[in-house]
Amino acid sequence: MGRRKSKRRIRVRPRRTLPKVFQCPRCGAVSVSVTVDKGEGLVHVVCASCGLAEDFEYREYLHPVDYYAKFLDAYEAQAAAGA
């Protein structure tokens, strides 16, 4: 005697998305946001906890995570120059 064939369940995996809020290199809080102003052609990266901020020129092909990486590089360069 045979068993009934069970239905095959298909798992739907959620799509991975890029983060919207990042960790601050100075204070360590997860409170760095990236604001894009296409009208002025500026991108403003700011930490809500300690106030660390940097402005960058807007590029159409870059994502907010890319501007966060530039923000980290600028902070590291400033920290290395100050030490």
Secondary structure in CASP SS format (residue, H / E / C, confidence):
PFRMAT SS
TARGET T0000
AUTHOR 0000-0000-0000
METHOD secondary structure of the structure
MODEL  1
M C 1.00
G C 1.00
R C 1.00
R C 1.00
K C 1.00
S C 1.00
K C 1.00
R C 1.00
R C 1.00
I C 1.00
R C 1.00
V C 1.00
R C 1.00
P C 1.00
R C 1.00
R C 1.00
T C 1.00
L C 1.00
P C 1.00
K C 1.00
V E 1.00
F E 1.00
Q E 1.00
C C 1.00
P C 1.00
R C 1.00
C C 1.00
G C 1.00
A C 1.00
V E 1.00
S E 1.00
V E 1.00
S E 1.00
V E 1.00
T E 1.00
V E 1.00
D E 1.00
K C 1.00
G C 1.00
E C 1.00
G C 1.00
L E 1.00
V E 1.00
H E 1.00
V E 1.00
V E 1.00
C E 1.00
A C 1.00
S C 1.00
C C 1.00
G C 1.00
L C 1.00
A E 1.00
E E 1.00
D E 1.00
F E 1.00
E E 1.00
Y C 1.00
R C 1.00
E C 1.00
Y C 1.00
L C 1.00
H C 1.00
P H 1.00
V H 1.00
D H 1.00
Y H 1.00
Y H 1.00
A H 1.00
K H 1.00
F H 1.00
L H 1.00
D H 1.00
A H 1.00
Y H 1.00
E H 1.00
A H 1.00
Q H 1.00
A H 1.00
A H 1.00
A H 1.00
G H 1.00
A C 1.00
END
